Amino acid sequence: MIKSKSEMLDELMHLHKHGRPEGSRLGLKSFDDNLTFVKGGCTDVTGYPFYGKSVFLKEVLVGLTVNSGWKHCLYMPDDGSDVEIISNFIHKLTGKEVDNPKNKITEKEIAKVYGNVCEHFMMVSSAINIEPEAFWELAKENKCDSAVIDSWNYMAHKGEPTSPDYLRKILSLRNRFMQVNNMHSFIVIHPKNPDPKSVKDGSVNKPSVYDLMGGSEWNNNGKNIVVVHKNSKENHEPYQIHVDKVKPKHYGNIGTCTLSMDWRSQRFYEYNAPLNKKTFAYAPVEIVKDPINDIFTVSDNEPF
């Protein structure tokens, strides 16, 4: 189908009058300066195991829901059981946990928030063996704003999931599908394993777009690429969030920001050291009374 001159002129005049639509924001300024999210786009997230890629992706999803009303379709078998994932979203939204006596949510509070969680976070059971195309169609049928896969290798595929030929076709299909249906794709991708010596020395560099399983096709066909990294696996270490590719370019900038994690509430924050202030994406600002204890003390069983 070729657009007529009048259709193109109408669209051109609309752009002239209204400008490009703004992307939706996570709600943390240092990250929002680097990347915003637009329906019709795609964001691929990577990082080494236990370096925080799934944790950060869920922060983005909650931020988009709270701040912009997004509804997400989730297929996340790499992140735990279905009930664990839903309980984590409840934790992030309320700051309270389903199963920790020291910070436990009440049954009344669960009943109050559960309906809202289910309305905005639609779970596709990890027990289902589903192909990417079928999953994207399911997200469309349920009128979701995003389709979230964590991780790519857990999907059923018609070809080898990291084959360049297969990736070239399926990612092109994904890009068109999201654009035509005004949705956003999030996919978690595993990188190749880091050099064992660097792991032993504690000097692991962040993976580049060319370290992804499948190599350059993710970079060639991807739109936004986000790399989540830390100086080490230690829980108290801040996270470096690298935006290594942005397309279209007016929705962000290549760059890096540093965010910390409040493990009690499961929320990321920006820390202002001179003011001892935590700024969250979707929670009130907190003043830290005991920085050493509050920032650096993490229980042994916290996920990261």
QUIHULIN-V678242 format. One line per field, one symbol per residue. ss: DSSP state (A for helix, B for strand, O for the rest). A space follows every 10 residues. Layout:
ss: ???
This chain:
ss: OOOOAAAAAA AAAAAAAAOO OOOBOOOOAA AAOOBOBOOO OBBBBBOOOO OOAAAAAAAA AAAAAAAAOO OBBBBOAAAO OAAAAAAAAA AAAAOOBOOO AAABOOAAAA AAAAAAAAAA BBBOOOOOOO BAAAAAAAAA AOOOOBBBBO OAAAOBOOOO OOOAAAAAAA AAAAAAAAAA AOOBBBBBBO BOOOOAAAAA AOOOOOOOAA ABOOOAAAAA AOOBBBBBBB OOOOOOOOBB BBBBBOOOAA ABOOBBBBBB BBOOOOBBBB BBOOOOBBBB OOOOOBBOOO AAAAAAOOOO OOOO
